[in-house]
Amino acid sequence: MLKKYIYSFDAMSTPCEFTLYTESKERADTAAKAVLQETKRLEKKYNYYDESSLLSQLNARTTNLLDRETKEILQRAKQYYKTTNGVFDITVATIKELYKSELTTASLESKKETLLAYVGCEHFTLKRDKIYFDNAHTKIDLGGFVKEYAVDRAVSVLKRHKIKSALVNYGGDIYALGKKPDGGSFVIGIKDPHDPSQHKVQVLLEDQALTTSASYERHYKIEGREYSHIITKEKNALVVNSVSVISKSCVESGIYSTALMIDQTITTHNRVIIF
C-alpha cells in the first residue's frame, strides 16, 4: 500500500515542497534527500547574487569556461529566445539592477535606453566549452529558467529512486509525476488573478508540468510607479493578468507562461490558459 510523505524546504528564494507516494519511508527519505541535494547544488551554481557562483563568474568575466550542464542550459535559453521572438531573454539581467536602484523614473528610462544596446542573446556565443560576450555590459540571469529546471531535475531524481507517484511544487512551478495512488490524475487549482485567495479553474495533471505567471505576483516601485517583476526590453506593460501553461517539462511551461504575459502572438503547441 502506498503511503504519503511530504517534504519541504526553501531554495532559490522560494518555498519548495514535494509529496511522494511509496510503500517505504526509507525509500521516500532517501529520494527526498537526493532531491534536496540536487536543488541546493543548482541554487549555489546559478545564484545571480552570489559572487562565488559560476553564473556570477561568467558575468564578471573572471571565467568563460562552461561545463556540459551549463552549456546545455545556455543553448536551450538561446533556442527559446528564438522561438519566443526574443521575448524570453536571459540577458535582461543587463537592465535588471536599474529597477532595484535609487533612480528617478527619468533616470531609469535614460540608463535603460543606453543599456538596451547590450540586451539580447545574440551578444554571447557558445563555442566548444566556452562562452564569448561581444561587450563588457551584457549579463545573464537564469532566474527565469533554473527554478523550473530544478523541478525537472527533481523529477528525474525521483524516477531514479523508483518513485512513480509524486507532486513537486517549487513556488508554484509544478510537476505531477504519474497518477495519484487511487489511479486518478492530480488536481491543481489556478488562482483567480483578481482574487488570488480563490481558484479560478482546476486542471488535471499526469506526467505534466504547470506554471503560472501573473501580474499580481511582485512589483518594483519607483517614484510611485509600479513595474512588474517581469522585466522586458519594452515599456514593461503587461496586458493580461495571468498565463498558465501545461507542458511536458517545467522549463517549457515556465518560459512560455512568462513570454505570453508579454506577447500573446507567440505560438506554442502546449495548453495555455489566459485570464
N, C-alpha and C positions, 0 to 999 in steps of 0.2 A: 504494500500500500504506500502511495506517495504521500509524503509529509511536506508541509510548507515551512520554509526557512527564509527569514527576512534579514538583510544586512544593509547597513547604511554608514556613510562616511562623507566627508567633504573633500572635494578636489576641484581644481580649476575654478575656484570662487563660486561653486555651486553645490547644493546638496545632491548626493548620489545615493541611489537605493536600487537594490535588485532583490527579487523574490525568486527563490529556487524551489522546485518541487522534485524531491528524490526520496528514495527509501532510506537512505543512510545520512545521518547528521555528519558523520565523519567525511563522507564524500562532499556534502554541501559545504562544510567548513574549509576543506582543502581547496575546493573550487573558488570559494569566496576569497580566500587568502591570495590565490593566484590572480584573481581579478583586481583586487586592491593593489597588489604589487605592479601589475601592468599599467593601471591607471595612474598611479603615482610616478611611474617611470616616464610616461608621456607628459605628465604635468611638469616635471622637472626639465625634461629635454626641450620642450617647446614653450616655456614660460616667457612671454614677451617682456615682463618686468624684472626678471631675474638676470642680472648681468652675467652670471655663470652659465646660463642655459646655452645650448647650441644655437638656438634661434637668435639670441642676443649677440652672440659672437659673429654670426653671419651678418647681422645688421650693422655691427660695429666694424665689420671688415677685418676682424682680427683672425679670421679663418675663412676659407672658401671651400673647404673640404666637406663632402657630403657622404654620409653612409647610405646604404641602399634604401632604407626606410624613408629617410628624409628626401632623397632624390625622387622616390616614387610619389610621395605626398606632393612635392612641388610640381611634378609632372601632371598629376591629377588636377591640381589647382589651376595650372595653365590651361588644361583642357576644358575645365568648367568655365574659365574666363572666356573661352571662345564660344562655348555652347550657350552661355547666357549673354552673349553680345557685349561682354566687358563689364556686366553689372556685378557679378561675383568677382571681386578683385582683392586679393590678399595684400596688395600694395597700398590700399587706402590708409595703412598704418603711417604712410608718409605725411598725412594730414591729421592723423588721429590725435596727436598730442595738443593740437591747437584748441580742441574742444574742452580740454581739461586745464588749460592755462588761464591766467587772469587777463584776458583780452577783451576789448570792447568789440561790439558787433562789427564795426567798420574795420578795425584792425584784423579781426579774424578773417573776414572776407578778403582783405588785401593780401595777407600772408598765404591764405589758401590759394588764391589766384596764382601766386608765384610758385608754390609747390606743386600745383596740378600738372605742371610740365613733367614732373618726375613720377607721376602716378600711372600705373599700368604694367601688366605682366610682361609687356614687350621690353621693359627696362632691365630684365635679367634673363640670362640664358643658362642652360644646363649642358655641360659638356663632360662626358665621362663621369668622373666622381667629383666635379667641381661646379660651383655657381659663379657666374660673372655678372656684375652690375655694370651698366654703362654710365653711371654717375655716382656721386657720393651721397645723394639725398634719399634715394628710394629705400624704403623699409618694408619689411614683410611682417604681417601679424597673422598667425594661424588660429586666432581665437574663434573664427567662424568655421573652423574645419576640425581642429583637434578634439574638441569635446565630443563631437559626433563620431569622429574616428575612434575615440576611446570607447564609445558604446559598441561600435562594430568589433573592436578588438576584444572587448569583454565577452561578447557573444562567441567569438572564436575560441577564447579560453574555456568558456563553459562547455562548448562542444567537445573540446579536447578531453574534458573531465567527464564526458558521457552524460552531461545534463541535457535532457531532452525537452524540458518544460521550464520556462523562466520568463520573467518580465524585468527588463533593465530600464531604469529611468534616471538619466543624468540631467537634472534641472529641466525636465520637460522634453528632453530628447529621448525617445522611447524605442525599444525594440522588443517585440514579442517573439520568443523562441518557442516554436511548436504550438501545441494546444494546451489548454488547461487540463488538469487531471480528470475532469469529468467529460473530456472529449470536445468541449466547446472552444470557440475562439476567445481570445482575451478581449474584454470590452473596455474601450478607452474613451473618456469624455473630452471633448474640445470646448474650451471656455468661451463664454459669451464675451466678446471684446468690450461690450458696453457695460457688462456686469461680470467681471472675472470671478466672482464668487459662485456663479452659476455656470452650468454646462449648456452650451447651445445645441450640441448634437453628440451622439455617441457613434463610434465606429468599431468594427470588429477587425482584429489583427491576428494573423497567424504567420509566423516566419516573415514578418514585415516590420518596417520602421515607420514611425510617425514623428514629425517635428512640426512645431508651430512658431511662426514669427509674428509678433504683434506690436502695434504702435503704442500700446498701453504699458509695455514692459518697463523700459528705462528711458531716461532723458538726461541730456545735459542742458543747463540753463545759463544763458549769457545775457546780461542786461534785461532780464525778464523774458527773454525769448527762449522757447524750448526747442531743442534739437534732438531728434531721435537718436537712440544708441546705434541705429543702423546708419552708419556714416557712408555717404556717397560722394561721388565726384561732382554731382549736380547741386541743386539748391536744397537737397535733403528733405524734399516734400514727399510724404507718403500719402497715397490716395486711397488706400484700403486700410481696414482696421486690423485684420489678421489673415494669414495664409497658412494653411496646414497642407503638408504633402505626405502621402503614403507611398513608400517605395520598398525596394529590396535591401537598401542599406541606409543607415542613419546619415552618413555623409551626403548621399544624394538628396535625401529628404531635406536636410538642413540647408544645403546650398540653394535648392530651388525654392524653399519656403522663404528664405531671405531675399533672393533675387526677385521673386514675384511680388514681394512687397513694394518693390521699386518700379518694376516694369512688367505689366500683365501681358505684354505681347510675346514674352518668351515662351517657347513651346517645349513641352515635356510630355512623355508618354505616361507619366505617373499620375495617380489620382490626386487632384487638387481641390481643396475646399477653401473658398474665399468668403470672408464676411466684411 
